[in-house]
Amino acid sequence: MVRLSLPLLLTGAASTASAYMQYYTVTGYFLQDVNSTNATTFDYTATNFGLINQSYPTDSSNAASLTQWQRFAAVVANLTKTAPSNVQYKLLFLGRHGEGWHNAAESYYGTPAWNCYWSLLDGNATATWNDAHLTDNGINQALKANHFWLSRIQQEKIPTPQKYYTSPLYRCLSTANLTFSGLPLPANEPFVPTIKALLREGISEHTCDRRSNKTYIHSQFPTYKFEPGFPENDQLWTGITAETNAAEDYRSQTLLDNIFSTDKSTYLSFTSHSGEIASILRVLGHRTFSLSTGAVIPVLVKAEKMMGTSTITSQAWTPSPHCTVPPVTSISSGANGGCVCPNSAAPVTVTLPPFAVST
């Protein structure tokens, strides 16, 4: 089988041939866990991040004087205290970046023309979406998150993240900065995010999925930390191949294995993307729950070290055909990969160059 080579980037996972991490979503605490909750209309800022108002067995005698988040924090503390040595509990705040110029361009051109033509360009005459920056609307969405976090800290005494992780793509780096800067955070747990190479969006041929080099990222966000071994240049985006869902889930599992094996914190923030958050939710066994730009979903996670071999394994990446001019329309499947190009411009099909694969 031909597979994309991911040198150095998929190392450091906790899973081995004899043991691996199994992840579970602990349900019953958030509205997003409930099948009847409509993701399309859900507003995390109108629902206290989705935390369900309820009593808990861990409620103390003075519970009536505590906020819902304070009482929930006692639940998490009790789970952590009573967990066996091979089990961890963490609360992940998974935040999607604000609207980027690539999102605006897809809305403008329509998904068929975007996927089959425009997304392969760096931009048009008025906008650039290669490693897209935030639009004004995207900036406002991130500031909305900032204001909401401030209200939860002040009114609910919510446990703030102890560690912050972000995708290396510019729209996430910006969103994280706008979301958490200026908040009254504990002095020993400041907003100093770690850039994780594998927390990026699902990798396609789209130029918005290509990250900038390390030097440029550092020049724009000098207080951010890079994880050990972070490459100077993007070693994953080729402009030719795309991850399947299974391949992305393998990457997400590897990311989670690395974080859960090295970070003992309980409350973590991830600033990432719609596709990558969807993949993380699949690995966590969470129901499908799509996020609008700028939205956040909390997930209570149980991670158990299991003996044996993980069922999530490396998967092949695939090249995709596209059009050399905007397509007439598109279809959901077919030999042309969903692109219906004009008669004068047959779909472009590609073969993988030797540098992009390993056998």
C-alpha positions in Angstrom: 0.0 0.0 0.0 1.2 3.5 -0.8 1.1 5.9 2.2 2.0 9.5 2.7 5.2 9.8 4.7 4.8 11.8 7.9 8.4 12.2 9.0 8.9 13.1 12.7 5.3 14.4 13.0 3.6 11.2 14.2 6.1 10.3 16.8 5.7 10.6 20.5 2.4 8.8 20.7 1.6 6.9 23.9 0.3 3.9 22.0 2.6 1.0 21.5 2.3 -2.5 20.1 1.3 -3.8 23.6 -0.7 -0.8 25.0 -2.7 2.1 23.7 -5.0 4.8 24.8 -8.8 4.4 24.4 -10.8 7.6 24.6 -14.4 8.0 25.7 -16.8 11.0 26.0 -18.3 11.1 29.4 -21.9 12.2 28.7 -24.6 13.6 30.8 -23.1 17.0 31.5 -23.4 19.0 28.4 -26.2 19.8 26.0 -23.9 19.0 23.0 -23.8 15.4 24.2 -27.6 15.1 23.9 -28.9 13.8 20.5 -31.8 16.1 20.5 -29.6 19.2 20.6 -29.5 20.8 17.1 -25.9 21.8 16.3 -27.0 24.1 13.5 -28.9 26.4 15.8 -27.0 25.9 19.0 -25.4 29.0 20.7 -22.7 28.2 23.3 -22.9 31.7 24.6 -26.6 31.5 25.4 -26.2 28.2 27.3 -23.3 28.5 29.6 -21.1 26.6 27.2 -23.8 24.0 27.1 -23.4 22.9 30.8 -26.6 21.3 31.9 -28.2 22.8 35.1 -28.5 19.9 37.5 -27.5 18.6 40.8 -24.6 16.2 41.3 -23.9 13.4 43.9 -20.7 15.4 44.8 -22.7 18.6 45.7 -21.6 19.8 49.1 -23.9 21.2 51.8 -23.3 24.7 50.5 -24.0 23.8 46.8 -26.8 26.4 46.6 -24.2 29.1 47.0 -22.0 27.8 44.2 -22.3 28.3 40.5 -23.0 25.4 38.1 -19.4 25.5 36.9 -18.1 25.4 40.5 -20.2 22.3 41.2 -19.2 20.7 37.9 -15.5 21.3 38.8 -16.1 19.3 42.0 -17.4 16.4 39.8 -14.3 16.5 37.7 -12.0 16.7 40.7 -13.8 13.7 42.2 -13.4 11.7 39.0 -9.7 12.5 38.9 -9.2 11.7 42.6 -10.9 8.3 42.4 -9.7 7.2 38.9 -7.5 4.1 38.7 -3.8 4.6 37.7 -4.5 3.8 34.1 -7.3 6.3 33.7 -7.3 10.1 33.2 -10.1 12.6 33.0 -9.7 15.9 31.1 -12.1 18.6 30.0 -11.3 19.8 26.5 -12.5 23.2 25.3 -12.5 22.7 21.5 -12.7 26.0 19.8 -13.1 26.6 16.0 -11.3 29.6 14.5 -13.3 32.7 13.5 -14.3 33.2 9.9 -11.3 33.2 7.5 -11.0 34.5 4.0 -11.3 31.0 2.7 -14.7 30.6 4.4 -15.8 33.9 2.9 -14.6 32.8 -0.6 -16.4 29.5 -0.4 -19.6 31.3 0.5 -19.1 33.7 -2.4 -18.2 31.2 -5.1 -20.3 28.3 -3.8 -18.9 25.0 -2.6 -18.7 23.3 -6.1 -16.6 26.0 -7.6 -14.6 26.4 -4.4 -13.7 22.7 -4.1 -13.0 22.1 -7.7 -11.1 25.2 -8.7 -10.8 28.3 -6.5 -9.5 26.6 -3.4 -6.4 25.5 -5.3 -5.4 29.1 -5.9 -3.7 31.4 -3.4 -6.5 34.0 -3.7 -8.3 36.3 -6.1 -7.9 39.9 -7.0 -9.3 41.1 -3.7 -8.5 38.5 -1.1 -5.8 35.9 -0.2 -6.8 32.6 1.4 -3.5 30.8 1.3 -3.1 30.1 5.1 -6.1 32.3 5.5 -6.2 35.2 7.9 -9.4 36.2 9.7 -12.0 38.5 8.1 -13.5 41.3 10.2 -16.4 39.0 11.0 -13.9 36.3 12.1 -12.2 38.9 14.4 -15.6 39.8 15.9 -16.4 36.1 16.5 -13.1 35.6 18.4 -13.8 38.7 20.4 -17.3 37.4 21.2 -15.6 34.3 22.6 -13.3 36.6 24.7 -16.2 38.5 26.1 -18.0 35.3 26.9 -15.0 33.8 28.7 -14.7 36.9 30.7 -18.4 36.7 31.7 -17.9 33.0 32.7 -14.9 33.8 34.8 -16.5 36.7 36.6 -20.0 35.3 37.0 -19.5 31.5 37.0 -16.0 31.2 38.3 -15.4 28.7 35.5 -12.1 26.7 35.7 -10.0 28.3 33.0 -7.7 26.2 30.8 -4.4 25.2 32.5 -2.8 24.7 29.1 -3.5 26.1 25.6 -2.9 24.3 22.3 -3.4 25.7 18.8 -3.2 24.7 15.2 -0.2 26.2 13.3 -2.5 27.8 10.8 -2.8 31.6 11.0 -6.5 31.8 11.5 -6.2 29.7 14.6 -3.2 31.5 16.0 -5.1 34.7 15.6 -8.3 33.3 17.1 -6.5 32.0 20.2 -4.8 35.3 20.7 -8.1 37.3 20.4 -10.0 34.8 22.6 -7.7 34.6 25.6 -5.6 37.7 25.7 -6.5 40.2 28.5 -8.5 37.7 30.6 -7.9 37.5 34.3 -6.1 34.2 34.3 -4.2 32.6 37.2 -0.6 33.9 37.3 0.7 30.3 37.3 -1.4 29.3 34.3 -1.0 32.2 31.8 -2.1 32.2 28.1 1.1 30.9 26.5 -0.2 28.5 23.8 1.8 25.6 22.4 1.6 25.2 18.6 1.0 21.6 17.7 1.8 20.5 14.1 -1.0 17.9 14.1 -3.8 20.1 15.4 -4.3 21.6 12.0 -7.2 21.3 9.6 -7.9 18.2 7.6 -5.2 18.4 4.9 -6.5 18.7 1.3 -5.2 20.3 -1.8 -6.7 23.6 -0.8 -4.1 26.3 -0.2 -5.9 27.4 3.0 -4.6 24.1 4.5 -1.0 25.0 3.8 0.7 26.5 6.8 3.4 29.3 6.9 6.9 28.5 7.9 8.1 28.5 11.5 10.1 31.7 11.1 7.0 33.6 9.9 4.8 32.2 12.6 7.3 33.2 15.3 7.5 36.7 13.9 3.8 37.1 14.1 3.2 35.4 17.5 6.5 35.7 19.3 5.1 34.6 22.7 3.8 31.3 21.5 5.7 28.1 22.1 6.5 25.5 19.4 6.2 21.9 20.4 9.6 20.0 20.3 10.6 19.1 16.8 8.3 21.5 15.0 9.6 21.7 11.4 10.5 25.0 9.8 8.5 24.2 6.6 5.2 22.4 6.1 6.0 18.7 5.6 2.4 17.5 5.3 0.7 19.8 2.7 1.6 18.8 -0.9 -1.1 20.4 -3.0 -1.7 16.9 -4.5 -2.9 14.6 -1.9 -5.7 14.8 0.7 -6.4 13.0 3.9 -9.3 10.6 4.2 -11.4 10.8 7.4 -9.6 7.6 8.5 -6.2 9.1 7.9 -7.2 12.3 9.8 -8.5 10.2 12.7 -5.1 8.5 12.9 -3.5 11.9 13.1 -6.0 13.0 15.8 -5.4 9.9 17.8 -1.6 10.5 17.6 -2.1 14.1 18.7 -4.3 13.1 21.7 -1.9 10.3 22.7 1.0 12.8 22.7 -0.9 15.4 24.8 -2.4 12.9 27.3 0.9 11.2 27.8 2.8 14.5 28.5 0.3 16.9 30.0 -1.1 16.2 33.5 -3.4 19.2 33.4 -7.2 18.7 33.7 -8.5 21.7 31.7 -7.2 22.2 28.2 -8.0 24.5 25.4 -7.6 23.5 21.7 -8.0 26.1 19.0 -8.5 24.3 15.7 -10.8 23.8 12.7 -14.1 22.3 11.8 -12.7 19.2 10.1 -10.1 18.5 12.8 -12.5 19.1 15.6 -14.9 16.7 13.9 -12.1 14.1 13.7 -11.2 14.6 17.4 -14.9 14.1 18.3 -14.9 10.8 16.4 -11.8 9.6 18.2 -13.4 10.6 21.5 -16.6 8.7 20.7 -18.6 11.9 20.8 -21.7 12.4 18.7 -21.3 14.4 15.5 -21.6 18.0 16.4 -20.5 20.6 13.8 -19.3 24.0 14.9 -19.9 27.3 13.3 -16.9 29.6 12.9 -15.8 31.0 16.3 -17.9 28.4 18.3 -16.6 26.3 21.2 -17.6 22.8 22.5 -16.5 21.4 25.8 -16.0 17.6 26.1 -15.3 15.7 29.2 -12.9 12.9 28.2 -12.0 9.7 29.9 -8.7 8.2 28.6 -7.9 4.7 29.6 -4.6 2.9 28.9 -5.5 -0.5 27.4 -3.4 -3.6 26.7 -3.3 -4.7 23.1 -3.2 -2.8 19.8 -5.3 0.2 18.8 -7.8 -0.3 16.0 -7.0 3.1 14.6 -4.1 2.7 12.1 -2.3 4.8 9.5 -4.3 5.2 6.3 -3.5 6.1 2.7 -3.9 9.6 1.4 -5.5 10.1 -2.0 -4.9 12.5 -4.9 -8.0 14.3 -6.2 -8.9 15.6 -9.7 -9.9 19.2 -10.2 -10.7 21.7 -12.9 -8.4 24.2 -14.6 -11.3 26.7 -14.9 -14.4 27.0 -12.6 -16.6 23.9 -12.9 -20.1 24.0 -14.4 -21.4 22.1 -11.3 -20.4 19.2 -9.1 -21.7 15.9 -7.9 -21.3 14.1 -4.6 -19.3 11.2 -6.0 -18.1 9.7 -9.3 -15.0 9.1 -11.4 -14.2 12.8 -11.5 -14.2 13.1 -7.7 -17.3 15.3 -7.7 -16.0 17.9 -10.2 -17.9 18.5 -13.5 -15.6 20.7 -15.6 -16.6 22.5 -18.8 -16.1 20.4 -22.0 -13.1 22.6 -22.9 -11.3 21.7 -19.7 -11.3 18.0 -18.7 -10.6 17.2 -15.0 -7.0 17.2 -14.1 -5.9 13.9 -12.6 -2.5 13.5 -10.9 -0.1 10.9 -9.8 1.9 11.0 -6.6 5.5 12.1 -7.0 8.2 10.0 -5.3 8.9 12.6 -2.7 5.3 12.6 -1.4 5.0 8.9 -0.5 6.7 6.1 1.1 6.1 2.4 0.7 
